[in-house]
């Protein structure tokens, strides 16, 4: 796995979680959990999250309809996007704007592009430009929070930093999906 130079530890990943997911995710995801734990990286934009909590909180709304119908959340962004491991496909992202896309065949693709292009990669792949503005305007997020638009962009809310509010990430994603509909991928 490509080293993550700006990782900030929130908590170690329990061995029970690693054991439960070892055969369900790419070995790089297991390496991420064992090497780094739960925490943030990528300018504080990405959060390595507890897949147990996220499967329990939003697993029924991930909308997986192709492939093996397995979509395991292991990262979220500071703007409430979900990054998942999908066996046979790779790393995918489900975005706050109601779309989904492939990020790469493995975690190193994301980490490599982040190391190579930094903020330009985040802007192009994750529409991240409002995130640093929101941090400057509203202060950094707690580990379990993401900035979400109030009102949601899909409901006509303006894409402006004043409309980004810190919310508990699981609840924010669930609310977005309930209002926008499941993002099938």
N, C-alpha and C positions, 0 to 999 in steps of 0.2 A: 504494500500500500504506500502511496505517496505520502510523505510526512506532512502533517498539518502544523504549521509554525505558529499560528495564532490561536490555538485551542485554549479555551478557558473551561476548566473542570467545574461541573455543578455537583456531580455525585458519581461514584463508581456504579457500573452496571452489575446487579446481583448475578451471581453465578447461576442461579436457577433460571434467570431470563436467558442467559447465554446458552445454557444447556437446552432449554425449551425451543430455541430458534436455530440452533447450530445447523441442523439439517434442513431448515426451511429457507435460509437466506444464503447469499453468496459468501464465501469465506472472507472476503474483504470487509463485509459488514460485521462479522464476528470479530475480525481483527480490530476494526474501529472500536467496538465495545470493549474489547480486552485491553487495548493499548491506551485509549483515551477516556472511555466512560461516557456518561451523559454530560453534555456541555455545549458550548457555542464555538463557532469558528467562521471564517469568511467575513471578517469585519463585524462579527456579531450577528450576521444575517441568518446563518444556519444553526439549528439546534438539533443535536443528536438526542432523540427522544426514546421513551420507554414504549416499545411496541405493544406490550401488554395493555397499558393504559389507553393507547390510541386505538388498538383493535377493539377494546371494550367501549370506548367513547364514540368512535366514528367508523368502525369496521363495517357496519351495515350500510353506510352511505358512500363508500368509495366507488361504487358503480362499476366494478370489474365485470365486463361482459365478453371478453375475448381471451384466448389462450386457456391457461389452467384455472382461471377464475381466482387466482391467488394474488393478493396485492398487500404486502406487509409494509406498513409505515415504519420508517426508521429515522427520518429527518423531517423537520418542518422549517419554514422560513419565518423571518420576522414580519412577513406580510401574510401569514396564514396559508401558505402553499404547503402541500403534503408531498414528500418525496418517498417513493415506495420501491421495494424490491419485488420484481415480478419474474418468477422462474420462467426460463425460456425466452424472456424478452430483455430483462435487465433493469436498469434504474429508470423510473418514470416519475413525472411530476404532474400533480393535479393542481391547477392554478385557481387562484381566487377569482379570476375573471371568467370562470366557467369552461375552461379548456384543459386539455391534457396533452402531454407530449413525452417522447422518449428523451432521456438525458444521456444515455450511453449504455453500453453492454455491461458495465461494471462501475463500481464506485471510483476507481482510478480515473475514469473518463472525466467525471465531475471535478475531482480533486486536481487533475492535471490541467484542465481548462481554467480552473480557478487560479492555480499557481502561475499559469502562462499569461492569462489576460485579466485577472483580478476583477476590478469593478466593471470593465468593459464586457466581460463574460456575464457577470451578474445582470447588467443592464440589458444585454441582448437576450439571454436565456430566461431570466426571471423577472424582467421589468422592475428592477430593484430601485430605480432612481428616487422614489419617494421615501424609501427606508432611511437613508442618512439624513434627509430633511426632517423626517418625523422624529428621529432620535435627537436632533439638534433642537427641535421645537418642543418636544414633549418629554425629553429625558430617556435614557436607556430603559429597555424593557426588563421585567422580571423574567426568569428562565421559562416560566410556563405561560408567557404572554406573547401575543403578536399584535401588530397594528392592523386594524381593520377599518374599512371605510364605513362611516355612519352619515347618511344612509349608504347602503351598498351601491357600488357602481352599476350593477345590473338592475337596480331599482331607480336609476336616474341620478344617483348621488354624484357630485362633482369630484374629479380626480385632483384634490387639493390637500395639502398637508394639514390644514385645519380640520378636515373631515376624517383624518386618521386618528383613531382612538385605541389605546391599549385595552385588550380584552384577553381573557383566558383563552388559550388557543383552541383547545378541544371544543369548548362551547361556541367559539366564534365560527369554527369550521362547520359545526353541526347547524348553526343558525343559517349560515350562507347556503348550505346545501338544501336545507328545508325551504328556503325562500327562492333559490335559483333552480333547484332540481338537481338530481344526481348527475355527476359528470361521468358519463359512460366512456370507457376506454378499453 
